[in-house]
Amino acid sequence: MKILVTGTAGFIGSHLANKLLARGDEIVGLDCINDYYDINVKYGRLARAGLTKDKIEYNKIIQSESQPNYKFIKLKLEDKENMMALFKEQKFDAVCNLAAQAGVRYSIENPLAYIDTNLMGFAHILEGCRHNKVEHLVYASSSSTYGLNTKQPFSTHDPVNHPVSLYAATKKANELMAHSYSHLYDLPTTGLRFFTVYGPWGRPDMALFLFTKAIKEGKKIDVFNYGKHRRDFTYIDDIVEGIIRTLDNVAQPNPDWSGEKPDPGTSKAPWRVYNIGNQSPVELMDYIETLEKYLGKTAEKVLLPLQPGDVPDTYADVEALVQDVGYKPNTTIEQGIEKFVAWYDDFYKD
């Protein structure tokens, strides 16, 4: 397949592109390479796939030096004219949209940054798919869409109407926007609600990265909700496998869907939403203790209350994913954190 993968300088996108290339797909990667966090990590991810920093220019397609099936373009999703031209020229079979302005807390401080990329940008993805006969759009949603929901585990069959951050609201909006295109234009779309993703080449603004850096430098770490909240930490390889399985499993209408009792996770249109999580929530303090074990150092912890925009617990119900695509994440935090620490030590060895 010829696949557009957006966000390929990002954490999940870079891993996904490499896995798809390994199985023989033709990939066009796209990223705006913004400075939301350390761009050296972003260029490092691209370099792994033969894309060198000095060759990258805005709105110019470049060829990977090591992967014959990999091209890359630096482009903003909100750049409508050039996005439409890219879709028209490249004729993608499928699209996986992982590009977004990320971060719950950043959305509290800079809400407008999320409107451009996560709403306008996503609209351009939908329009590109609609007008160029894309067979399937898979896009990143988020476990943060569950907002004020407290029923555990979080299920795609439960309503999600009370987000607690603008980031979460934009992800919910993406699901609604996608549904309208699935309904009106018969465009198959699948949204994936990722639960806390971690692993090698992770985001420097995420807890595991921040904790590792601080502990190695002998600095204190801020532990919110006094370390008591639980997260369904999900290893990057499990996330990527889940994406590929759903990419290959084109969204279908649910013949049993009823407007009398509308199921929020399916539709009479070719539209689906899935959770991808480990289905095994871990208390933050246990996560930190596992990290301390592999770093060989104990952290000095500053215990703080829950931050605005955060939810106390996340726990994924992945039964729909298992039923429809035959996959369930299974990497333990012991395995995942050990691999992350090994990567971190290698990347920052100088």
N, C-alpha and C positions, 0 to 999 in steps of 0.2 A: 504493500500500500504506500501511497504518497501521503504523508501526514504533516500538517502544520502543527508544531508544538510551540506554544508561546510560553515565555518565561524560562527559556533554556539556559540563561545565566543564573537562574535561581536554583534553590536547593532541590526541589522535587523535579523540576523541568530538566535539569542537567542529567540526573540519574535516569529519568524516563527516556530521554533522547538516546543515551548510550545503550540502554537495554533494547530499544526498538532497532537501532542500527545493528546490534549484535545478531538480531534474528532476521535481518535482511530488508527491513523497510527503508524507504527513501524519505529522509527527513529534511524539512526546512524549519530551522529554529529561529525564533524571534524573541528579542528582548530590548528594552530601552536602556538597560544598564544604568539605572538611576543610582543616586548616592544615599539611599535610605539606610544602607549599612556599607561596610568596607567593600569597595569595588575590587580590591585585590582578590578577595574570595570569589567574586563573580568572574573575573577574568581567569582566575585559576581553574574554575570549573570548565570554562570554555576551552582553555588550553589543553585540558585532558582529552578533548575531542579534536585536537588539531586546528583550533581557531585562535590565531595569535592576535594580541591586542593591537599591534601596529597596522594590521590590515583592516581593522574594523572602522567603518565610517557610517554615518547616518544614511539610511535608505539605500544602502548598497549591498547587494547580495554577494557574499564571498563563499568560496569553496574551502572546505576543510582540507588541511594538508595531509591528514592521516586517514580520513574516512571518505571514500569516493561517493558515498550516498548521502553526505551531509553538507547542506548549505546553511548559511546563517545571514540574517539581516538585522541590523540595529534599527528599531522602529518603535514608535509609540502607538499603542492601540487607539488612542484618541485622534491620531492623524488620519482622518477619514479618507482623504484623497489617495494617499499612498497605500493604506490598508486595502481599499477597494481595487487598486491597480494590482497589488500583490495577489489577491484572490483570483482576479481575472487572468493574470499571466500564468500562474502556477497550477491551477486546476487540481486542488487537493481532493483526495478521496475521503479523508477524515481530518478532523481538527481536534486537538486537545488544548484547551485554553487554561493554562496555569498562571499566566501573567496577571498580576493584580497589585494594588497597593496593599501591602500586608500590615498586620499588627493591630491588635485591639487597642492598646494604650495610645499609640500614635494617632488613632482615629479620634480620640477624645480631645487631643491637642490641635490636630490639623484636619478637621472633618472634610474640608473642601477638596483635599488631595484625593479623597476616595471617590468623589463624584466623577471626576474626569476619567480615571482609569477603570474603576469597577463598574460604572454605569454607562457612560458614553463609550468607553472602550469596548465593553461587552456588547453593546448595541451594534457596533461596527463588525464584531465577530459574527453576530447573528445575521446581519445583512450580507456579509461576505458569503456565509454558508448558504443562505436563501437563494442568492442570485447565481451561484456557481455549482449547484447540484452536489453539494457535499453530502455524503451518505450518512455521516454520524458526527455529531458534536458532543464531546465529553468535556466537562468543565469543572473546575475546582469550586466547591462550596466549602462549608466549614461547620464543625461541631458547635461553633459559637452561635449558630442560628437557633439553637435550643434555648438560649436566653434564660428567661425566668422559669422554664420548665424544671420541675423537680422529680417527676416520675422517672425512675431508673429501671433498666437501662434506657437510654434515649432511643426512641424508635422513629423511623421515617413515617410510620403510620399514625403518629401523633401530630397535632397541629403545632406549628412554630410561629407564633404571632407576636411574641413579646421579646424582641432583641434588647440587649443592654449595652450595645455599642453601635456606632454608625457602621463600623466594619461589618458586623453581623447583619445589620439591616441591608447593606449592599449585597451581601451574599444571598440573603433571602430574596431580594429583588431580582437577582440573576436567575434564580429558580423560577420565579413568576414570569420574567421576560422570556425565558427559554420555553416555558409552557405555552405562551401565546404563539410563538413561532411554530412549535410542534403542532398546535391545534390549527392554526391558520394556513400554514404552508407545508404541513406533513413532513417537517424536518425532525428526524429522530435526535433527541437530546438526552443526555444523562448527566446529572449533577452528582458529584461525590463530596460528601461531608467528611473531610479529613479530621481525625482526632489527633491530638498533639504528636507531631511528627518529629523524629530525632534521628541522628546518625551522622556518619562522615559527610563532610562538605555542608554541614548544617548552617543555619542562619546565625550570625554573631549576636543578634538581638534576642535570641531565645535563651531560656533558663539554663539549659545544659551547657551551652557555650559560655555564658556569663559566669556560671558557677565554676567551670573548669579553669577559666582564665584567672578568676579571683583566688581560688584555692592555690593554684600554682604560684601566684605572686604573693601569697601570704596575706591577702586582704580579706576583710569580712564579706559575707554574702547576706543579701537581704532575702529573708524567707517570709513570704506573705501568707496570710491566714494562719500564721503561727505554725506553718508546715503541715496543717491538718487537711488541706484540700487534696482531693484525689483526681488524678488524670489518667485517661486511657492512653498511655504513651505507646506510640505505634512506630515501629522501626521502618526506615526509609525503603528497604527492599520489599517489605510487605505492602507498603503503599503503592509502589511502582507495579508490582505484580497485580494488585487489585485494579489499577488503572488500565493495564493492558488487557486484562480479562474483560473489563466492561467495554473497552474500545472495540474489541472483537465481537462483543455481544450487542448488536445494534438494538437500541430501545424499541420496544413493541407496545402497541396499545394493550391495555388490560381489558379483556372481553367481559370480565365480571364487574367492571367499575360502574358505580351507580351514583347518579346525582342526588339521590335520596339520602345516601350515606357515603359521601365522598371520601375516598381514601387519599390522604395527603401525599402518599409516596408513589402513587401510580396515577394513570389517567386513561380515558378513552382515546387520547392522542398518544403518539409514540414518544412518551416522556417518562423518565424514571429518575428517582433520587435514591442513592444508597449511602449508608454509613460505611466508612473504612476505618475501623479501630481494632485494637487488640482484644477487646471484650474481656479485659482483665485490668481494672483500674488499680493504680498504685498510689499510696499516700506519698505526698511530696517528700516527707522526711525519710522514707524508705528509699526513694529515688536518690536523694542526696547521700545517704549512707552507702549505697551501691557505688556511686561515683567516687566517694572517699576511698573505698576499698581498692579501686583500680588506679587511683592516683597515688595511693600510699600516704595520704595526708588527711588530717581532720580539719574540717572547715570551722571557722569562728562564725557563728550564725547570729544575725540580728532578726529577731522575731517581730513581725509587723502584721497589722490587720489586713484583711482582704482589700485589694485595690479596686477602685471604681472600674466598671466594665468587665470585671472577671466573674466567672461563675464558680461556685465552690467545688463542684464535682462534675466530671464527665465520664460516661460509661456507654459504650456503643453496643447497640443491638445490631448484629451483622447477619441475622438469619436470612434477610432478603438477598444479600450478596451471596451467601452460601447456596441458597436455593436457585438463583438465576445464573450465576457464573461459576459455581463450584469452588469458591475460594474463601479461606478464612485466615487472617494474619495469625502468625504463631511464634514470632521471635520474642524471647523473654528479655526483660530489661538487663539482666546479667549479660546476656550475649550481645545486646545492642550497645550498652555503655562500654563494654570492653573494646568493641570495634571502634567506637567513637574516640576513645582515649588514644588508641593506637594511631588513628588517623591524625588527631590533633598534635600529638608528639612529633609525627613525621612532617606535617605541614609547617609547624612553627619551630622546627629544630634549629634554625639559624638564629 
